[in-house]
Amino acid sequence: MSKFSLKSTIFRGIALAFPLSVVLYVLYKFMKIFESLISPIAKKYNIEHIFGEITLTFFAVLAMLAVAFLLGLLMRIKLVANLRGEVESLVLKFVPSLNYLELMAADRLNADNINLNWKPVLVLKGDQCFPAYVLEENEEWITLATVRIPNTDPSGMMLIKQNSIKCIPITMKEMRVCNKQFGKGYIDKIQ
């Protein structure tokens, strides 16, 4: 167990507070934009105070949910989904840690069939087997991020020749379950 450190605790708090505050600020700004768009319509139909002071906020939230739903429908169109993938790949080149956040989100949603940039695998190398993420690969080389047990954070990077190892695909959920059991269950995946 790691020793408590005031400095690292404060830095972890800042690391959580900064992105959280950015998200909350952006949501607040979107709410204000939607409220300003809805306000003339609400005045026209005289429903601006039907629920009291929160009426415009309530309608703004409904409008944001409707826009999110419409964007979700657009994602079903292959061209839009491909465009999103290209933009995401571009962003991930500049902020590679988002790959890990995407894996964690997929794991929390129990979404094993999501196409992720990092692929969880069991790596067989000689007489060893270890869990890792495939970060990138070509015909000859593969880049792996090994996983510490009982955690699923990548702890080390490896660049290995493809023909010197064999990767057994597993799901993020399977990796998480086995790692919580300090590696128990991986042998079943090998056989």
Steps between C-alpha positions, in 0.01 A plus 500: 500500500640840408588756763274805536651811347340841538668627184385212278151515651473869415627437145249217454225731621607765250520238226136412572376853568636657182328276241188484716482878522552531124214257434272680746589838349428376146168350613412828673577696184291261289215537747516879472509481119198269491317716755556808284375312194192368680413824682328676205296191420398461867398868516299468179296210642498650851657192661821657626403455867280190484736312739616810682852637463643173360267484198757622249766275650264203478424570134871558431583156644226345286637678193855380577374143536314532169816625328701213653238255374514648150880484503472135606274437203752672272770265629309215339594646161830345390642825361441685829639210704813492282543876539471464878761224491741718302455794737543271801821351354635849446420600859649177639832575327527814711346358821584126507375450858144538369534142370518374855207717608299358210585147615388582854174649373430196283575276796263692727227479234566125457546571131729221384415541132616863468782551250782635718842627403662294777426129477524290822685170439687223675853481363674162474879540478702187546399352834342826619152643469397848606205738448564806284345750263593507132565867425604468137629235266626442150609187313826470694470687832247546776489756782362370828418662833532239771250494785573486870293266711254571666476824303415552134721807459772448240831489686766440236542531128653231281590489135511134393528316170163360397639153425652465849165516681140388468216728616173352623222761480299551819245759602564787736246348737687167503828679572343699782344190660823297481710787631266551796571135584879561479525318168271208574305407187763580238602132471146419383537761225824344372365148460 
